[in-house]
Amino acid sequence: MNDKLIFFKTNIKDKKVASIYPSSKFLIKKICNKINFNNEITIIEYGPGTGAITKELLKKMNKNSMLVAIVLQFNFSVENRKI
């Protein structure tokens, strides 16, 4: 199932899901441009959805950095396990 459909179905079932669409490439770039990936960092991502931002963070983070993704919705946790 594609990310857009997962977001839509999850939003209909769970009104606590704040977005009906995965983060755009523009938004992901904007967020990542604010982070200095040269340093050893820890990032906590609350509500990673299907992992659009997560994937880019993992690509850019150095090997000594850590990402903690807190998933609250089961449909999204299934998708995030694939990353």
TAZI-V179773 format. One record per residue. N is the residue number from 1. RES is the residue in three letters. PSI is psi in degrees with one decimal (* if undefined). BURIAL is b if it has 9 or more other C-alpha atoms within 8 Angstrom, else e. Layout:
n->N res->RES psi->PSI burial->BURIAL
n->N res->RES psi->PSI burial->BURIAL
This chain:
n->1 res->MET psi->136.9 burial->e
n->2 res->ASN psi->160.1 burial->e
n->3 res->ASP psi->-39.6 burial->b
n->4 res->LYS psi->-41.5 burial->b
n->5 res->LEU psi->-39.8 burial->e
n->6 res->ILE psi->-45.4 burial->b
n->7 res->PHE psi->-47.6 burial->b
n->8 res->PHE psi->-50.1 burial->b
n->9 res->LYS psi->-40.5 burial->e
n->10 res->THR psi->-38.9 burial->b
n->11 res->ASN psi->-36.9 burial->b
n->12 res->ILE psi->-40.3 burial->e
n->13 res->LYS psi->-34.5 burial->e
n->14 res->ASP psi->104.9 burial->e
n->15 res->LYS psi->-7.2 burial->e
n->16 res->LYS psi->-11.6 burial->e
n->17 res->VAL psi->121.1 burial->e
n->18 res->ALA psi->-17.0 burial->e
n->19 res->SER psi->148.9 burial->e
n->20 res->ILE psi->4.2 burial->b
n->21 res->TYR psi->139.8 burial->e
n->22 res->PRO psi->157.2 burial->b
n->23 res->SER psi->139.5 burial->e
n->24 res->SER psi->161.8 burial->e
n->25 res->LYS psi->-35.8 burial->e
n->26 res->PHE psi->-47.6 burial->e
n->27 res->LEU psi->-43.6 burial->e
n->28 res->ILE psi->-44.2 burial->b
n->29 res->LYS psi->-43.0 burial->e
n->30 res->LYS psi->-44.1 burial->e
n->31 res->ILE psi->-48.6 burial->e
n->32 res->CYS psi->-29.2 burial->b
n->33 res->ASN psi->-19.5 burial->e
n->34 res->LYS psi->-5.9 burial->e
n->35 res->ILE psi->133.8 burial->e
n->36 res->ASN psi->100.0 burial->e
n->37 res->PHE psi->-5.0 burial->b
n->38 res->ASN psi->-25.3 burial->e
n->39 res->ASN psi->159.2 burial->e
n->40 res->GLU psi->118.1 burial->e
n->41 res->ILE psi->160.1 burial->b
n->42 res->THR psi->126.6 burial->e
n->43 res->ILE psi->131.6 burial->e
n->44 res->ILE psi->116.7 burial->e
n->45 res->GLU psi->112.5 burial->b
n->46 res->TYR psi->113.9 burial->e
n->47 res->GLY psi->63.2 burial->e
n->48 res->PRO psi->-3.8 burial->b
n->49 res->GLY psi->-129.1 burial->b
n->50 res->THR psi->3.5 burial->b
n->51 res->GLY psi->18.1 burial->b
n->52 res->ALA psi->-47.4 burial->b
n->53 res->ILE psi->-39.0 burial->b
n->54 res->THR psi->-47.4 burial->b
n->55 res->LYS psi->-43.5 burial->b
n->56 res->GLU psi->-39.3 burial->b
n->57 res->LEU psi->-45.8 burial->b
n->58 res->LEU psi->-35.6 burial->e
n->59 res->LYS psi->-38.5 burial->e
n->60 res->LYS psi->-24.0 burial->e
n->61 res->MET psi->145.9 burial->b
n->62 res->ASN psi->168.2 burial->b
n->63 res->LYS psi->-19.2 burial->e
n->64 res->ASN psi->0.0 burial->e
n->65 res->SER psi->166.0 burial->b
n->66 res->MET psi->140.6 burial->e
n->67 res->LEU psi->126.7 burial->b
n->68 res->VAL psi->116.1 burial->e
n->69 res->ALA psi->119.2 burial->b
n->70 res->ILE psi->110.1 burial->b
n->71 res->VAL psi->127.3 burial->b
n->72 res->LEU psi->-13.5 burial->e
n->73 res->GLN psi->127.2 burial->e
n->74 res->PHE psi->-45.3 burial->e
n->75 res->ASN psi->-38.3 burial->e
n->76 res->PHE psi->-33.9 burial->b
n->77 res->SER psi->-35.3 burial->b
n->78 res->VAL psi->-44.3 burial->e
n->79 res->GLU psi->-39.3 burial->b
n->80 res->ASN psi->-26.4 burial->b
n->81 res->ARG psi->-21.6 burial->e
n->82 res->LYS psi->-15.8 burial->e
n->83 res->ILE psi->* burial->e
